[in-house]
Amino acid sequence: MRVNVYAEEMTARIQIICKVIDGQVFTGVRFYLGFPFVHRKGDDDSSAVTFWGKKDLRCQLKKALKLLDRHYSKKPRPGTCRFCGCQEFTPCLSLPGAIPCGWADKKRTICTRCAVAKRS
C-alpha cells in the first residue's frame, strides 16, 4: 500500500502515541493534516498519518531525514545513489531474488535501477 501525503497538508502538530497490545509496546509518531476537527473534548477526528513500530522508529526516521538532506543539498556523494540512497553494501533490489543494482556513472552517484527509471 502507498499513501501520498503532501507537505502542504501537514501541520506543525506532531504527537507521540504509545499502545500496549498483548504485552508488546507499540510506539508511533502521528503527523496531523489540515485543520483540527474536534467534536467535543476527547473526541478528535482530525486527519492524521501515524507511523507505528514495535522497535525504535528513530533509525528509520533518521535515515529518511538523511536522504532528504542529501537530496536538498544537491551534493552527490560517491558510493551513494543521489535518487534512492542505496549504497555499495546496501544495493536496491527491484524484485526479491533479483540481481542487485550497480553503478551507472563513473562517480558512483546513480545506481543502474534509478538510471533506467529516469530514462523511462
C-alpha positions in Angstrom: 0.0 0.0 0.0 1.2 3.5 -0.7 -0.2 6.6 0.9 0.6 10.1 -0.6 0.7 13.0 1.9 1.8 16.3 0.6 3.9 18.6 2.7 1.4 21.4 2.2 -1.2 19.2 4.0 1.0 18.7 7.1 0.7 20.9 10.1 3.2 21.6 12.9 1.1 19.3 15.1 3.0 16.1 15.7 2.3 13.6 18.5 4.0 10.5 20.0 1.5 7.7 20.6 2.0 4.5 22.7 -0.1 1.4 22.9 0.4 -1.9 24.7 -1.2 -4.9 23.0 -0.7 -8.4 24.4 2.3 -7.1 26.5 4.0 -5.7 23.4 4.7 -1.9 23.4 4.0 -0.1 20.1 5.2 3.4 19.6 4.0 5.7 16.8 4.6 9.2 15.6 1.5 10.9 14.3 1.5 13.8 11.8 -1.7 15.8 11.7 -3.1 17.1 8.5 -5.2 20.2 7.8 -7.2 21.8 10.5 -8.1 20.2 13.8 -11.6 18.7 13.9 -12.7 18.2 17.5 -16.4 17.3 18.1 -16.0 17.7 21.9 -13.2 17.3 24.4 -11.5 13.9 23.9 -13.2 13.3 20.5 -10.5 14.4 18.0 -11.4 13.4 14.4 -8.6 15.4 12.8 -7.0 13.7 9.8 -3.6 12.3 10.6 -1.0 9.7 9.5 0.6 7.5 12.1 3.8 5.5 11.7 3.9 2.6 14.1 6.7 0.3 15.2 7.5 -2.4 17.7 11.1 -1.3 17.6 12.6 2.2 17.8 11.3 4.3 14.9 14.2 6.8 15.1 16.5 4.7 12.9 14.0 4.8 10.0 13.2 8.5 10.5 16.9 9.5 10.8 17.5 7.6 7.5 14.6 9.4 5.8 15.9 12.8 7.1 19.4 12.0 5.9 18.1 11.1 2.5 16.1 14.4 2.3 19.2 16.4 3.5 21.3 14.8 0.8 18.6 15.4 -1.8 18.2 19.1 -1.0 22.0 19.6 -0.7 22.4 18.6 -4.3 25.9 17.3 -3.4 26.0 13.7 -4.5 28.4 11.6 -2.5 30.4 8.9 -4.3 29.1 5.4 -3.3 25.5 6.7 -2.6 22.8 6.9 -5.2 21.5 10.5 -5.3 18.0 9.3 -6.1 17.2 6.3 -3.9 20.0 6.5 -1.4 21.2 2.9 -1.9 24.9 2.3 -1.2 27.6 -0.2 -2.3 26.9 -2.6 0.6 23.2 -2.0 0.7 22.1 -2.0 -3.0 18.5 -1.8 -4.0 16.7 -4.9 -5.5 13.9 -4.4 -8.0 12.3 -7.8 -7.1 13.0 -10.4 -4.5 15.8 -12.7 -5.8 16.7 -10.1 -8.5 20.3 -9.0 -9.2 21.3 -6.0 -7.1 21.8 -2.7 -8.7 25.3 -1.4 -9.7 26.7 2.0 -10.6 25.5 3.7 -13.8 28.1 6.5 -13.7 31.8 6.7 -13.0 31.4 8.9 -10.0 29.1 6.2 -8.4 26.3 8.7 -7.7 23.4 7.0 -9.6 22.5 3.3 -9.4 21.5 1.3 -12.5 17.9 0.9 -11.3 17.4 4.7 -10.9 19.2 5.4 -14.2 16.8 3.1 -16.0 13.8 4.7 -14.2 14.9 8.2 -15.0 15.1 7.3 -18.8 11.5 5.9 -18.7 
